[in-house]
C-alpha cells in the first residue's frame, strides 16, 4: 500500500514542478504569446516526460471590445482554429 501512495505522491510532485516551471515562464516575460507558449510546451515533450498529462494551456482575460483584434492577431499567427469561449 505504501508503494502506491509513494508512487502517486511522486507523480504529483513532478506535476507540481511542471506547473512551477510554467509559472516561471510567465514570470520571465511581460507577455507570453500563443506561439511562445506552444514552443515552451512542445519542448517539455509532455507525452514522453509527463505521462497522464494530455495538454497544458492558459487563458487570458479579454475585454469584449478587444476581441475582434485578438482573433485577427491569432489567425494571422497561424492559429486558424482560434476561438474565444465562452462567447459574450
Secondary structure, DSSP 8 states (H G I E B T S, - for coil): -HHHHHHHHHHHHHHHHHHHHHHHHHHT-S---HHHHHHHHHHHTHHHHSTT-----------GGGHHHHHHHHHHTT-TT---SS--
